[in-house]
């Protein structure tokens, strides 16, 4: 395994981060524990979860993923071996079963206390805002569209003050963003200069099918010393090639949850076919090329991989050993130029 540090800290994390949003839905408790055992045994010390997991989020399964992780850590007595990240759910219809109060201080304290209880721990290493409070482009929306009914009040400084209180209490160690735009990213970073907590990471989608992070956010990461925690590096499995030529594996995510199709459009499939040709040409699996590309980016701190099967997890973790040649990288750029960012 390769390791790096969460920016501005001495917290050492694996380049591969274990994503857990399938635990309690696609994955049973036994399967989830098997994955966590295997990941830790193979050097993955960084686990990412969220209070709303598993996905799709439902009232009946709210918090189940954190419960599974917490019970496993308690059973294994291994909390000290894991860097644990979680998130507070943002406002919206998707999460109104959790709360409707956004990131006010009461909501933040409620969310952290709930996660700590489910995770059976006294602290969370990295605590993230799952998506912005304001109306902006998130989840499959390519660009920002102003909406007159947006009554968002600038609460960013209050959020940082509340997070500082949680840090002072020892309940969280560091803070980060997720699904954030360059404006929101810089807003929080500028406010942190008022002796407030700095957002040290940003968790956004990044893959061969979606490199929109490179427009603005990547420069912020480099110049402000913040790390990307890249999620959906395989585009919900599309970049494994398993959906090519109309295939739809019976127990696959897109078969079970067809509404989660943001990475599976016609252009995405066309681009994936071209990336598959590169993989075949160089004798490297498409999964490994896709993940190795993300691993290699200078603004990426850790690559969040998720798997519904142990064999997938093994292949994903092995990607850390793959180094892409200049020739492969040039061919990747030629596909990106022909079909840029097909999945928003």
N, C-alpha and C positions, 0 to 999 in steps of 0.2 A: 504494500500500500504506500502511496505517497501522502505526505502531510503538508499542511500549511497552517497559517494562524488566522484567526478572525482578526481583521484589521484593527490596529491600535490596541491590541490586547496580547496577553501571553497565553491565550486559549488555543491549544493545538488541535486541529481538526483534520480528519481524513479528507482527501480530495474527492472521494465518493461519499455522499451523504445518503443515508437510508430514508427514503420517503415512505410514509405509512398510511396514506389515505385509503388504501384498500382494506385495512385491518378492521374486521368486524362486519364486512360486507362481502366483497369478493373473496377475502381470505378468512378462514375460520380462526379461532383462537390458537389451535394447535399449529396451523400453517404459519400464522403470524409469529409465534414463538420460535418455530423452526427457522424462519427467515432471520429473526433477530440474533439467534444463536450463531447462525452461519456468518452473518455480517460481522459480528463482533470477533469471531474466531479468525476472520480474514482481514482484520485490521480496520474495519469501519467503526469509528468511535463517535460519529456524528449522526444523530437521529433527528428527523424533522416531523412534527405533528401539528395538530391544531385542535381547538376546542370543538369545531363543527364536524370534524372527521368521525366516521367515514363519509366518503363522497359516493353517490349523491347524498346531500345532507337531508336528514329527516328528523322530526321530533323524537321518533321512537329510538333512534340510534345516536342521538346527540351524546357526544363524549365517549362513545364506546371505544374508539381507538386509543385515547389516552388511558382508559381503564385497562385495556389489554397490555399496554406498555408498562403501566404502573405495577400491575400484578406480576408481570414477568420480572421486572427489576427487583421487586420485593422478594420473589422466590429465589432469584439468582444472587441476590446481595451484591449487585454489580453497579449500583448507581454511580460510584466514583470512577468507573471506567468509561462513562458515556457523557458526551457533550449533548445536551438536550435542548432542542428548539421547539417552541410552540407559538401559537398566534391567537389573538382575540379576533372574533368574527366581526367584520364590518357590517354596517347597517344595510337594510334592503329587504325585499320580499323573500329572498332566498333564505334569510336567517331570522325572520321575525319570530320564529319559535324559540330563539335563544334570548334576544332582547331587542329593543327598538331605540335604545338610548345612545347609540354611537359610542364615542370614545370619551365620554365624560369620566370624571374621576371615580364615581361610584361604579360605573360599568367596568372600568379597568381593574379596580380592586376586586370586584365580583368575579370577573373572568379569570384573573390570576389565581385567586383563592380556589375557584372551582377546578382549574387545571392542576394546581398543586395537590389537591385532595385526590383527584382521579389518578394522577401520576405517582402518588404516594412518595412525594419528595418534599424537601423544604425549600428548594430553589429551582429556578429555570435558568439555564445558561444564556439563552438568547430568546428574547420575547419580541414578537413582531406584530405590527398592525396588518391584518390579513388583506385589506384593500382600503382605499381612501373613504373618508366620510362623505366627501363632496361628490357631485355627479360629474364623472369624467369617463374617459374611454378605458374600459376594463373588459376582461373576458371576451375575447373575440371581436372587439370593436377596434377598427383600424385607426380611426382618428377622433379627435375631440370635436364634439358638437355642442355649442352653447344651448342651454335649455332655460327659457325664461322663468320656469317654475323652480329653478334651483335656488333655494333659500339658505344655502350653506353659510354658516357663520365661521369666520376664521378662528378655529379652536386649537391650532397647532401648538402655540406656546403653552396653553393649559394642559395639553396632552403630555408635552415634555415635562412639565412640572409634576404631573401625576406619576409619570414613569420614574422621575427622580426619587419620589417618595417611596416607590416600590423597591428601587435600587437601595436606598438608604436603609430600608427594613430588611434587606438581604433576601427578598423574595425573588428578584430577578437580578442577573449580573450585567447583561448588555441588551441593547435594543436595536431593532431593525424594521425595515419597511417591506411591503410586499405588494405586487401589482401596482406599483407607483409610476407616475410619469416624471419627466425631467423637472417640471415646475414644482410638483410636490416634493420631489427628492431634494432640490436645492432649497426649498422653503424650510424644511426641517434642518438641513445642514447649516443654513445661515442662522437660524434660531439657536442652534447648539453653541454658537460662539458667545452667547449670553450666559455662559457657565451652566448650560443645560446638557442633558445626555446627548451624545452624538449617535445618530443612526449609523452603525458600523457595517450593516449589510442591507442588501435589497434583494428580495426573492421575486424574480420575474420569469416569464417564459423565455426560453432561449434554445434554439435548435437549428438544424439545417433548413427547417421549414419556416422558422420565425426568427429572423435576426434583427427585428425592429429595435431591440435593446441597443444596438450599435448606433442608432440615431439619437444622440444626446446622452443617454444614460451611461454608456460605456466610457465616454470622456469624463463624465462626472466621477465615475469610479476611480479612474486612473489619477485624476488631478486632486481629488478630495480623499484619496485612500479609503475607499469603501469597496466591499467585495460583493460580487453577484453570486447569489445562490441560485443556480439555474434550475428551473423546474420544467417538466415535460421535455427533457432533452431528446426523447424519442417520439414526441408528438402523439402521446397516448398509444404508442406501439406502432404507429404508421411507419416509422423509420426502421422498424425491424423487417419490413417487407412483407409481413404476414397478411396484409390486406390487398396486396397487388392482384391485378387481373380478376377483380370482383370477389376475391375470397373473403369469407367472413367466419372465422373460427367460432365454434359453438359457444365457448365460454370466454370469449374475448370481451374486452371492455365495450367496444362499439356495438357488439351484438347484444350485450346485456343492457347497455345504456346508450341507445342510438342518439339521444339528444346531446351527448358529449362528442360532437363531431367536428369541432372547430379546426382540427388538423387533417380532416379527411375529405376535403373538397377536391374537385376535379384537378385543379392546378397543383395541389399538394401531391396527388397521386402521380401526375406527370413528372413533377420534380423528383419524387421518390424513385420512379423508374430510371431516371438518369443517374441518380446516386447509386442505385443498385448496379448499373453497368460499371461504374467506377469500382465498386466493391468486388465484382466478379473479375474485372481486369487485373486487380492487384492481389486477389486471393485473400481478401480480408472480409469478414462478415460486415454487412451493412450496419448492424447494431454497433459493432466496434468502431467503424469509421465515424458514425454519427456521434457516439459518445466521446471518442478520442478528440474530435474536433472541438467539442465544448470544453473538454478538459484542458486543451491547449491554449485557450484564450487568456491573455494576460489579466483581464479584469474579473475572471471567474475564481472565486475562492473555493467553492465546492459545487459539485454536480449532483443534484438530487435525483436519484434513480428510484423507481418503484417497480415492483413486479408482483404478478399474481401467482407465479410459479417459481419454485426454488431454482429450477434450471435456468430461468430467465435472470434471476438474481445473480447466479454464478457468472453468466456471460457478461452481465452489466459490470460487475466488480472487476472482472478480468480486463476491461477496457482501459484501466489505468496503466496497463503495461504497454499499450499501443502508442507508438509515435508515428505520426503521419509525415510522409516525405513531402518535399517541396512540390514534387510532381502531382501528388494527390491533392495537395492544397490548391494548386493552380486549377486542377480540373473541378474541384468543388466550387471555386470562384466562377468558373465558366457557367456552371449550372445556376448559381445565384444571380449572375448577370442576365441569363436567359429567362429565368422564372424567379424574380426577386420576392422573397418573403410571401409565399403563397398562402400561408396560414396566419391570420391576424392574432 
